[in-house]
């Protein structure tokens, strides 16, 4: 089973107050919360597992149906926390996302050869990705991953020529299209850090071109993830065409990471900006509001490893996003 239109619509209808305040967005036929829960940070121990599982259940039970992970987060333990949470949630209501690319202890197939990786730390080899997806499916106890991301593919640009890099991307996309056909994943994309922020790194139009080669016009490269917050606005302001504008033109959904930048944003938010983001109780809520109000961003991810963080951050759900004209004035 996977997230469905019927399931996510049923989910949002249970939270009519949030729905009516435009907390949910229609993305690829699904109704997705504009605040998602991330699972990156934390110790590799049982206490953190318990806290994360509790936070994920709280998120799912209180209006957040976008869960984000990666196989290397906490050495597979974060994926297993999602699996534990899904045992008490409705699978067809929750949009489950994960990533692979970095080599994870205890999850590296013996068949992976040195020439199939770079720097001894990263691989986009098709067989490797298929192996990682099988491990993630098992970790989370699901039949299908809703969104699978290549994790920081720009890592490989430090080791390969552009032609070699694009050949590896094409091979990866071709296998991922096959895995869509087999029902292992629904959609795929790229989760990046510097990829779309640094000039000359990743080109979204070129990636979509490669996906079209791999899967035709109906390809499944439909999501990207990138950092976006009050200090990292490149995806919105870049000229002549921003990444967000390109994504809209190309039919790709954008999920924002680093919304709080591990709380650094809370300390550095300009007072003028905080004043303009009215109706919110905390600095974290204002930072989330800034990111999720950005035209072209479908959802803002926030790492939340405790139930109380989830409930506090859900304060944004009752406040409508900033209108486009007012948002643009935030930059003036």
Secondary structure, DSSP 4 states (H G I P E B T S, - for coil): ----HHHHHHHHHTTHHHHHTT-EEEETTEEEESEEEE---S-SSHHHHHHHHHHHHHHHHHT--EEE--TTTTTTHHHHHHHHHHTSS-GGG-EEEEEE-B--TT---TT--GGGSBTTTB---HHHHHHHHHHHHHHHT-S-EEEEEEE-GGGGGGTS-HHHHHHHHHHHHHHHHHHHHTTSEEEEEEE-SSTTTSTTS--HHHHHHHHHHHH-TT--EEEEEEE-BTTB-HHHH-SSS-HHHHHHHHT-EEEEE-SSTTTHHHHH--HHHHHHS-S-SSHHHHHHHHHHTSTT--EEEEE--SHHHHHHHGGGGGSPPPPHHHHHHTT-
